[in-house]
């Protein structure tokens, strides 16, 4: 049956014959950005499957169009259900999800076990922008600290929920100073070599930037940067500096030369006078 006849049947509300796509193995292979007008749930209880391969992570949206009451499922490569939807646009389902690179399936059926009908399918895929810094300690960007010089790295929370991770190696005891500059509302954490949080900060000195000063000893540390808002994005500059301890006291308070002014009073009106104050 050619496409012209199919379209005429669809327009005339006659139910189209079912396609041979009732299982994962026989699923129609579609592109991430897709449109096709001639799908049908026929006979009652029919399921139609679509197979789509994503080249990268991104945002995928797929929906049906028409008067047939459809129900949709997003499945992973093993056929496990990730997401379902019934009526989002009228009687049509709409599935929207952030997906990783790989194979996914879409299962489509009539909402009613006895229902049949024609519908169209439309999908869009928007790849995520390339991530500038890894999201985990294993993929962290390495920053080399030289002496007490401040090292800077440009960063960007490119998408909502993005995390930027940085790794530094400390030689000696002292303090690791980490903070951002810019207009993005950043939230920062310093982690130890096992990835456990040592300290965290949101806004320092009335700015939207975090600032941290963490006592450290020799070893590996991570600095984690995210947006304060779970939906926020934006660019920032990360500043990292190692401040050596002058005492070598294992990361204690930095000390230097101290002097004290001691004032003593020896002559009291109602109690005995103190001795040796003049000598002190």
N, C-alpha and C positions, 0 to 999 in steps of 0.2 A: 504494500500500500504506500503510495507516494505521499510526500509531505502536504501537498495541496488537498488531497482527499482527507488526510488526518485533520487538517485545520478546519475543513468544512464540517467534519463530524463534531469537533470540539465546539465550534460556533453553534451548531444545531442542538447541543446538549445531549447528543448521543454518546453513551459511554464507549470509549475506545477499547480495543482489545488489549489485554495485559501484555507487558513486555516480559522477556525471559530474564528477570532480574530479581528473583524471589529469595535468593540466598546470598551470603557473603561471597561465595565462590563464583556466582554469576552476576555480581553487582555491575552496574553500568559504571565505566570509568569516566569520570568527568574532570575538567580542569578546575583549579581553585576559583577562577572567575568564569561563571557558567550561566547559561540560560537555555532552557528547552521547554516548549509549550505543550508537548503532547504526552504527558504521563497520565496514567489512569489506575485507580483502585478497581480492579475487576478480575475475578468475581469478588463477592463479599468475603472478607477475611484475607484478601490479598495484601502482601507486603512488597514494597519496592526498595531495593538497596542501591546505594551509590557508593563508589569508591573514589577517594580523592587523595592525592599525594602532594604534600606541601614541601617546597624546596627549602624553607627556612621557617623560623618562628614568626608568628603574625596573628592578626585578628581575622577570624573567619565568621561570616554571617551567611546563613542559608535559610530560605523561606519558600513557601508555596504561594501561588497566586491563583485565584479563582473562587468559585462558590462551593467547592467541596470541602467538607469539614475534615481537615487533615490533622494528624498527630505525628510528631517527628522525634527522632532519637539521634544523638551524636555518639558514635561508638569508637573505641580505640582500635588499634591494629589487630587485637585479639578478639574483637567483637563485644567487649564489655561496655556497658552503657556509661557514658560520661555526663550526659545532659539530656533532658527531655523537655518538650514544650507542646502545648495544645493550641490554644487560641491567643495569638498576640496581635495579629492584624485581621480583624473580623474572625472568620473561621479558619484562618491559615496559621500554621505553626511558624515560628521564627526561632532559630537556634543561633546564638552568638557566643563565641568562645575564643580565648587566646590559645593557640595551638603551637606545638613544637614541630620541627621538621619531621616528616614521616607520613605514614599511611593512616587514614581515618575512614570511617564508613558513616553513611547517613541512612537510617531506616525510616521509611514513610508508610503510613497506613491510614485508613479511615478511622475517625474517632469512634464510630459505631461499628460493632462487630458485623452488622448486616448491611452497612453502607457501601455504596460504590460511587464513582464519579471521576471526572477529569480535572486536571490541574496542571499548572506550569511550575517550574522550579527555577529559582534565581539564587545565585551565590556570588559573594565578593570576598576577596582576600587582600589584606593590607599588610605587607611585611613590616616587621619591627625594624627601626633603625639599628644600624650596627652598634653593638655595645662597646664603649670606649675602654671600660675596665671590667674585669671579671667580678662575678657576683658572690664568689665563695673564696675561702682561704686557699683552696687548691688552684684557683685561677686568678689570684690576686696579682695586681701590678707591682713589680718590685721597684722600690725607691731606695737609692743608695744615699746614705747620709755621710757627709764629709766634714769632720770636725764639728764646729758649732754653726756652720753655715746653714741657712734655711733653704731646704729643697722645696720647690713648688711643682705642682702638677695640675694641669687643666682637667676638669671633669665635667660631666654632664649627666644629670638624671634625665635620661632620654625619654623614658616612658614611666607611667605610674607604677610604683612598686619596685623600680630599679634600685639596685644596690651596687655601690662601687667599693671594691676592697683593695687595700694597699698593704704591702709587706715591707717591713724594715728590719734590719739586723743591727742590734745594739752591741757595742763593745765597751764594757765598763759599767759603772753604776752612775746613776744620775736621774734625769727626768726627760721623758719624751713629751715634747710640746707638739700638739696637733690642733689645727683649726682651719677654717675656711674664710675667704673673703668673697664679696660679691653680693648680689641682691636676692639670691635664692635662699629660702629658709631651710637650712641644712640641719641635720641631726647626726652627731658623730659618736662613735664608740672606739675605745682602745681595747683590743683583745690580746690575750697571751698566746703562746705558741700552740696551745690546744684549742684555740678558738673561743675560750671562755671570756666573758666580758669583765674587764677590770674597772672601767669608768665610762661614763656617758654624759653628754651635755647637749642642750638644745640651743638656747640663745644666750650669748655672752655679751656683757657690757651694753645691753640694750639694742644689739644688732640682731639680724636674723641668722647670723653665723654662729656655729659652735666653737668653743675653745676648751682644750683639755691639757692638763699638765699631770702626767702620770709618773710616779716613781718606778724606775726600772733597773734591772741588772742585765748582765750580758745575756743575749739570746734573741729570739725572733718574736716580733710583735706585729699585730695587724691593726690597721685603722679602717673602720667601716663608715662609709658616708651614705646617707639616704636623705630623701626629702622628709621634712617634718610631717607633711600631709601624705596620706596613703594614695592620693590622686595627683599630687604635685609633680612638676617637672621643672628643670632649669639648669643653667650652667653655674659653675663655681670654680674657685681656685683653692686647692689644698696646699697648706703650708706645714712642713714638718721640720723640726729641729731637735737635736739632742743637746741637752744641757748637762755637762758632767758635774758630778758631785765633787766638792773640794775636799771632802773628808774621806771618801772611799767607804762610806758607812753603809753600803748595801742599799742605797736608794733612800736613805733618810733625809732629813731636812738639810738643805745646803747651808753650810756654816762658813764663816770667815773670821777675821780678827774682831774680837769683841772687847769693848771697854765699858766700865760702869762708873757712874758718878754716885758715890755714897755720901749721904749727908747725915751727920750725927748731932744730937743736942745733948749737952751735958748738964745744963743748969735748969732745974725744974722748981716750981714754986711749992707744990704740995707733996712731992715724993722725993726720995733721996736722989741726989745727983748721980749721974752715971760717970764712971771713970773711963779713961783711955780714949774718949771721943775725940779729944783734941789731938792725941797722937795719931788716931786713925785718919 
